[in-house]
Amino acid sequence: MTAAPPTDEGWFVLHDFRTVDWDAWRDAPDHERERAIEEGTQYLQRHEAVDDADEGDSGVFSVLGHKADLLVLHFRPTLDQLSRAERRFEATALASFTDQATSYVSVTEISGYSTPEYFEDPEAVDEGTRRYMEGKLTPSIPDDGYVSFYPMTKRRGETYNWYDLDLEERADLMASHAETGKGYAGRINQVIASSVGFDDHEWGVTLFSDDPTDIKDIVYDMRFDDVSSKYSDFGEFYVGRRFPPADLGAYLAGESVPTGDSEESGSHAHGEGTDTHGDEHAHGDTDDGHGSDESDDSDDDIRTELADLDIYAGQPHGEDVYATVLYSEADTDELFSEVEGLRGNFDHYDTHVKTAVYEARGRDRNAVVSIWDTASAAETAAGFLSELPGVVSRAGEESGFGTMGMFYTVKPDYREEFHDTFDTVGEVLEGMEGHQDTDLLVNVEDENDMFISSQWDARENAMAFFRSEEFGETVEWGRDVLADRPRHVFLA
């Protein structure tokens, strides 16, 4: 008997596919259609806000083709909550104009094929890997874009039988399959959910992307992997586009959705305390995955106070972009080689701003900084970056109050002076109350591009430094040596 890999389960998933009785809809009097739109919109809004559970996510999609017209997708912590969500739809006036064309029930799952150490001792793996694995169990639905869903089963034929292979061979095949997937980092969000014992196939696969051709390409490329070509059978595919609940009336009227008129996009809730996607992973559009609305308010207060000191502190999330920062103790050349490969894939995506490796001065630590236009893209990238060699932590997860001064671009003639000044200021920091650690890191591709990471016990300690005479003098000096003003991003 071959060994089964260990698994861990997260949220339960319901794909509820609906067809609309268009003849009945056209023939219905206006007041019935208005009631159906009102009750349907309220149902969708309440479930996207997760009013029915402590955490989770929901979304509605228009579906192309004859197999269905609508997909209502739910993630919930329990199967009973999914059942209630399904039945509550049937209580709406909209339900009388629809039929459930099909449905699919599953539960998010991770297995020990790729990261067996996570199952052996979850606390022993690095924070980036643990966050990535746990994020797969509690996924979020991107606020906009396209979806593709399909079920699949591992083949049990006379020639190719997945379940006859030994564990090591299956793990190797899955690792090769994952390498193909990495080529779509930043372009595809993927949710894998097990349906063994729940539905007709063994897994349900849900792909999200801003570009539908990326969905086609990843499925096509993966078909050539042995794990697919020899050992997998697939069910029907469904493709659609997400739209906000407020556009339900426009959808039923035959208009293009999303209309772009709704203010709901990016505002739906995913439950309390779910600040990670993935990458995190984030379950809301609150920030870059490192905090909540409360921390956003705190950041704004800090920026205001710094502005009073005539110190530019950037916009929220670093000029309205989203930063993922991971620290690695791997060899710099080895790390850069891996990052360069991922960056080439990231560059295919319009929301990618920058990904770079910064090397610390005086200690064996590097920072991988990845900047994106959207929080969901940054969190997706974090999942891939967390698999880089030697990752030990992710910025924002340290204890205490963290600040980062990003993108200190120094005039070339002042580079060495900048280093010397940092060392002088570092001596001052060592004697300050509440200071934990501060690093100056240098972009391995541009020695004039600096990155400062600083950790404090509390915000008050960091602000005491910002108010100090030494910091004020440094700021004045920096006006002459910097090619551009620094941008500060705060992580609590």
C-alpha positions in Angstrom: 0.0 0.0 0.0 1.4 3.4 -1.0 1.5 6.2 1.5 -0.9 9.1 1.4 0.5 12.6 1.9 -0.7 14.5 5.0 -3.3 17.2 4.4 -4.7 20.2 6.2 -8.2 21.7 5.5 -9.5 25.2 5.7 -12.7 26.9 4.5 -15.5 25.1 2.8 -16.4 26.1 -0.7 -19.7 26.3 -2.6 -19.8 27.0 -6.3 -23.5 27.7 -6.9 -24.2 27.9 -10.6 -27.6 29.4 -11.7 -29.5 29.7 -15.0 -31.9 32.5 -15.4 -35.4 31.8 -16.9 -35.2 34.7 -19.3 -38.7 34.1 -20.7 -40.2 34.3 -17.2 -38.1 37.4 -16.5 -39.2 39.2 -19.7 -42.9 38.4 -19.0 -42.8 39.4 -15.3 -44.4 42.7 -14.4 -42.1 45.5 -13.4 -42.9 45.3 -9.7 -41.9 41.7 -9.5 -38.6 42.3 -11.3 -37.9 45.3 -9.1 -38.5 43.1 -6.0 -36.3 40.3 -7.4 -33.4 42.8 -8.1 -33.8 44.4 -4.6 -33.8 41.1 -2.7 -31.1 39.6 -4.9 -28.9 42.6 -4.4 -29.4 42.6 -0.7 -28.6 38.9 -0.5 -25.4 39.3 -2.4 -24.3 42.4 -0.5 -24.9 40.8 2.9 -23.0 37.6 1.9 -20.1 39.6 0.4 -20.0 41.5 3.7 -20.0 38.1 5.5 -22.9 39.1 7.7 -23.7 35.5 8.2 -20.3 34.3 9.6 -17.3 35.5 11.5 -15.1 35.1 8.4 -15.1 34.0 4.8 -15.8 35.5 1.4 -18.5 35.6 -1.3 -18.8 36.9 -4.8 -21.1 36.9 -7.8 -20.0 36.3 -11.4 -21.7 36.4 -14.8 -21.1 33.1 -16.6 -20.6 32.8 -20.4 -22.1 30.0 -22.5 -25.1 27.7 -22.1 -24.2 25.9 -19.0 -25.0 28.7 -16.5 -25.7 32.4 -16.3 -24.6 33.2 -12.8 -22.1 31.9 -10.3 -22.5 32.7 -6.6 -19.2 31.6 -4.9 -19.0 31.2 -1.1 -16.1 30.5 1.2 -17.1 29.8 4.8 -15.5 28.1 7.8 -18.2 25.4 8.2 -20.3 23.3 5.9 -23.4 24.3 7.8 -22.7 28.0 6.9 -22.5 27.1 3.2 -25.8 25.2 3.5 -27.5 28.2 5.1 -26.1 30.6 2.4 -27.5 28.3 -0.3 -30.9 28.1 1.3 -31.1 31.8 2.0 -30.8 32.5 -1.7 -33.8 30.3 -2.3 -35.8 32.6 0.0 -35.3 35.6 -2.3 -37.6 36.7 -5.0 -34.7 36.4 -7.4 -34.6 32.7 -6.9 -38.0 32.2 -8.5 -36.4 33.3 -11.8 -33.5 31.0 -11.6 -32.7 27.3 -11.5 -29.6 25.7 -10.0 -27.9 24.4 -13.1 -25.2 22.6 -11.1 -23.1 23.1 -8.0 -19.9 22.0 -6.5 -19.0 21.4 -2.8 -15.4 21.2 -1.6 -12.9 22.3 1.1 -9.7 24.2 0.7 -6.7 21.9 1.1 -2.9 21.9 1.3 -0.9 18.7 1.2 2.5 17.5 2.2 3.8 16.9 -1.3 5.7 20.2 -1.6 6.3 21.2 2.0 6.4 18.1 4.2 8.2 20.0 7.0 5.1 22.2 7.4 3.2 19.1 8.6 6.0 17.7 10.6 6.4 20.9 12.7 4.4 24.0 11.5 6.1 26.2 14.1 9.6 25.3 12.8 9.1 26.5 9.2 9.9 30.1 8.3 7.1 32.6 8.7 6.8 33.2 5.0 6.2 29.6 4.2 3.7 29.2 7.1 1.9 32.3 6.0 1.7 31.1 2.4 0.4 27.7 3.4 -2.2 29.0 5.8 -3.2 31.6 3.2 -4.2 28.8 0.8 -6.7 27.5 3.4 -8.4 30.9 3.8 -8.4 32.5 0.3 -10.0 35.7 -0.8 -11.9 36.4 -4.0 -10.3 39.2 -6.1 -12.5 42.2 -6.3 -12.6 42.3 -10.1 -11.5 40.1 -13.0 -12.3 36.8 -14.5 -12.8 33.3 -13.1 -12.5 29.8 -14.4 -13.7 26.8 -12.5 -13.2 23.1 -13.3 -13.3 19.8 -11.3 -10.6 17.2 -11.8 -9.8 13.7 -10.6 -6.5 11.7 -10.5 -6.5 8.9 -13.0 -6.9 5.3 -11.8 -6.4 3.4 -15.1 -4.7 0.2 -16.0 -1.7 2.0 -17.5 -1.6 5.1 -15.4 -2.8 4.9 -11.8 -1.8 7.9 -9.6 -2.6 6.0 -6.5 -0.2 3.2 -7.3 2.8 5.5 -7.4 5.0 5.8 -4.4 4.9 9.1 -2.4 8.3 10.3 -3.5 7.4 9.9 -7.2 4.1 11.7 -6.7 5.9 14.5 -4.9 8.4 14.9 -7.7 5.6 15.1 -10.3 3.7 17.7 -8.2 6.9 19.7 -7.8 7.4 19.9 -11.6 3.7 20.9 -11.9 4.2 23.7 -9.4 7.2 25.0 -11.4 4.9 25.5 -14.4 2.5 27.4 -12.2 5.3 29.7 -11.0 5.5 31.1 -14.5 2.2 32.8 -13.9 3.1 34.4 -10.6 1.3 37.7 -10.3 -1.1 36.9 -13.1 -3.1 34.0 -11.7 -4.7 33.4 -8.3 -5.5 29.8 -7.7 -7.7 28.1 -5.1 -7.4 24.3 -4.8 -10.2 22.6 -2.9 -10.7 18.9 -2.2 -14.0 17.3 -2.9 -13.2 13.8 -2.0 -16.4 12.5 -0.4 -18.2 15.7 -1.1 -18.8 15.7 -4.9 -18.3 13.8 -8.1 -14.7 14.6 -8.7 -11.7 14.7 -6.3 -10.8 18.4 -6.5 -12.2 21.7 -7.6 -9.8 24.2 -9.2 -10.7 27.9 -9.3 -8.5 30.3 -11.2 -8.8 34.1 -11.0 -7.1 36.6 -13.4 -7.4 40.1 -14.8 -6.6 38.7 -18.3 -8.7 35.6 -19.4 -5.9 34.6 -21.8 -3.7 34.0 -18.8 -6.3 31.4 -17.6 -6.2 29.7 -21.0 -2.4 29.8 -21.1 -1.8 28.3 -17.7 -4.3 25.4 -18.3 -2.7 24.8 -21.7 0.9 24.8 -20.4 0.0 22.5 -17.4 -1.6 20.0 -19.8 1.9 19.0 -20.9 3.0 18.2 -17.4 3.0 14.4 -16.7 0.8 14.9 -13.7 -1.9 16.3 -16.0 -1.2 14.4 -19.3 -0.9 11.0 -17.7 -2.6 11.2 -14.4 -5.5 13.6 -14.5 -9.1 13.7 -15.8 -11.1 16.9 -16.0 -14.7 17.8 -15.8 -16.6 20.7 -17.4 -15.1 24.2 -17.4 -17.0 27.4 -16.5 -15.7 30.9 -17.2 -17.1 34.2 -16.0 -16.5 37.8 -14.9 -17.0 39.2 -11.4 -19.4 42.1 -10.9 -20.6 44.0 -7.8 -24.1 43.2 -6.4 -25.2 46.7 -7.2 -24.9 45.8 -10.9 -27.4 42.9 -10.7 -30.1 45.0 -12.3 -27.8 46.0 -15.1 -26.8 42.4 -15.6 -30.5 41.3 -15.9 -31.1 44.2 -18.3 -28.5 42.9 -20.7 -26.0 45.6 -20.0 -22.2 45.1 -19.7 -21.1 44.3 -16.2 -19.3 45.5 -14.2 -20.7 48.9 -15.1 -18.0 50.8 -13.3 -20.6 52.9 -11.6 -20.7 51.0 -8.3 -18.7 52.1 -5.3 -18.8 48.5 -3.9 -15.7 47.3 -5.7 -12.9 46.8 -3.3 -15.1 47.4 -0.2 -16.5 44.1 0.7 -15.5 42.5 4.0 -14.0 39.1 4.6 -14.5 38.7 8.3 -12.8 40.0 11.4 -9.1 39.5 12.0 -8.4 38.3 8.5 -5.6 40.6 7.4 -3.7 38.1 5.2 -4.3 36.6 1.7 -2.5 34.3 1.3 -0.2 36.8 0.9 -1.1 36.8 2.1 -3.0 36.2 2.1 -5.4 39.2 2.5 -9.1 38.8 3.0 -10.0 42.3 2.4 -8.8 45.4 0.6 -7.8 47.1 3.9 -4.0 47.4 3.2 -0.9 45.6 2.1 -1.5 42.6 4.2 0.4 43.9 7.3 -2.4 45.6 9.2 -6.0 46.6 9.7 -8.0 49.8 9.4 -6.8 50.7 12.9 -3.2 50.6 11.8 -4.0 52.7 8.8 -5.3 55.4 11.1 -2.2 55.1 13.2 0.0 55.5 10.1 -1.9 58.6 9.0 -1.4 60.1 12.5 2.3 59.4 12.2 2.5 61.0 8.7 0.8 64.1 10.0 3.2 64.3 12.9 6.2 63.9 10.6 4.8 66.5 8.2 4.7 68.9 11.2 8.4 68.2 11.5 8.8 69.0 7.8 9.5 65.3 7.0 7.9 63.8 4.0 6.3 60.5 5.0 4.7 59.3 1.7 1.2 58.3 1.0 -0.6 55.3 2.5 1.0 52.0 1.3 3.9 53.9 -0.1 2.5 56.2 -2.8 -0.6 54.1 -3.1 1.3 51.0 -4.1 1.6 47.8 -2.0 4.8 46.5 -0.7 5.7 42.9 0.2 9.1 42.6 1.9 10.7 39.3 2.9 14.0 38.7 4.6 16.3 35.9 3.6 19.6 34.6 4.9 20.5 32.8 1.7 23.6 33.6 -0.4 22.9 36.9 -2.2 23.9 35.6 -5.6 21.7 32.5 -5.2 18.8 34.6 -4.0 19.1 37.1 -6.8 19.1 34.4 -9.4 15.9 33.0 -8.1 14.3 36.5 -7.8 15.4 37.4 -11.3 13.4 34.4 -12.6 10.3 35.3 -10.7 10.6 39.0 -11.7 10.6 38.0 -15.4 7.2 36.5 -14.8 6.0 39.4 -12.7 6.9 41.8 -15.5 4.2 40.3 -17.7 1.6 41.7 -15.3 0.6 45.4 -15.6 0.3 45.8 -11.8 3.9 44.9 -11.2 6.0 48.0 -10.2 9.3 46.7 -9.0 11.0 43.6 -7.4 14.5 43.8 -6.2 17.0 42.3 -3.8 18.7 44.5 -1.2 21.8 43.3 0.6 22.4 44.4 4.3 25.6 46.0 5.2 27.5 44.3 8.0 25.3 41.2 8.4 24.2 38.1 6.5 20.7 39.2 5.6 18.9 40.3 2.4 15.6 41.9 1.8 13.4 41.0 -1.2 11.1 44.0 -2.0 8.2 43.5 -4.3 6.0 46.5 -5.2 2.6 46.3 -6.8 -0.4 48.5 -7.7 -2.9 46.3 -5.9 -3.0 44.5 -2.6 -4.2 41.2 -4.1 -1.3 41.2 -6.6 1.2 41.9 -3.8 -0.2 39.1 -1.7 -0.1 36.6 -4.6 3.5 37.5 -5.3 4.2 37.0 -1.6 3.2 33.5 -1.9 5.7 32.8 -4.6 8.4 34.8 -2.9 8.0 33.0 0.4 9.4 29.9 -1.3 12.7 31.6 -2.0 15.7 30.1 -0.3 16.5 31.1 3.2 13.4 33.2 3.9 13.2 33.8 7.7 10.6 36.5 8.1 8.3 39.0 6.4 8.2 42.7 7.2 5.3 43.6 9.5 5.4 40.3 11.4 8.1 41.2 13.8 7.1 42.1 17.4 6.9 45.8 18.3 6.6 48.7 15.9 8.3 48.6 12.5 9.2 51.4 10.2 10.7 51.2 6.7 12.4 54.0 4.8 12.1 52.8 1.2 13.8 54.0 -1.9 16.5 56.4 -0.6 18.0 57.2 -4.0 21.4 58.8 -3.3 23.4 61.0 -5.6 26.4 58.9 -6.7 29.0 61.4 -5.4 27.5 61.1 -1.9 27.1 57.4 -1.7 30.0 56.6 0.6 29.1 59.7 2.7 25.5 58.3 3.0 26.9 55.1 4.4 29.1 56.9 6.9 26.2 59.0 8.0 24.1 56.0 8.5 26.8 54.4 10.6 26.9 57.6 12.8 23.2 57.7 13.2 23.2 54.0 14.0 25.5 54.6 17.0 22.9 57.1 18.2 20.1 54.5 17.7 21.9 51.9 19.7 21.5 54.0 22.8 17.9 55.0 22.3 15.2 53.5 24.4 13.0 51.0 22.6 15.3 50.6 19.6 15.6 47.0 18.5 17.4 46.9 15.2 18.1 49.1 12.1 19.6 48.0 8.8 20.8 49.8 5.7 20.3 47.6 2.7 21.6 48.3 -0.8 20.0 47.2 -4.1 22.3 44.7 -5.6 21.6 46.1 -9.1 21.8 49.8 -8.2 24.2 50.8 -5.4 22.6 54.2 -5.2 19.2 52.7 -4.3 19.1 52.2 -0.5 16.5 50.6 1.8 16.3 51.2 5.5 14.5 48.7 7.9 14.1 49.8 11.5 12.4 48.0 14.4 11.2 49.6 17.6 9.4 48.4 20.7 6.6 50.9 20.3 5.6 53.8 18.1 6.5 56.3 20.8 10.1 55.1 20.8 10.3 55.6 17.0 8.7 59.1 17.2 11.2 60.1 19.9 14.0 59.5 17.4 12.1 61.4 14.6 11.9 64.4 17.0 15.5 64.2 18.0 18.1 66.8 17.0 20.2 64.1 15.3 17.4 63.1 13.0 16.6 66.7 12.2 20.2 67.3 11.2 20.3 64.2 9.1 17.1 65.2 7.3 18.6 68.6 6.5 21.8 66.9 5.2 19.8 64.5 3.2 18.2 67.3 1.1 21.6 67.8 -0.6 22.7 64.2 -1.0 19.5 62.5 -2.1 18.4 62.4 -5.8 14.8 62.2 -4.7 12.9 62.6 -1.5 12.6 59.4 0.6 9.3 57.6 0.9 8.4 56.1 4.3 6.1 53.1 4.7 5.1 52.1 8.2 4.4 48.5 9.2 2.9 47.8 12.6 
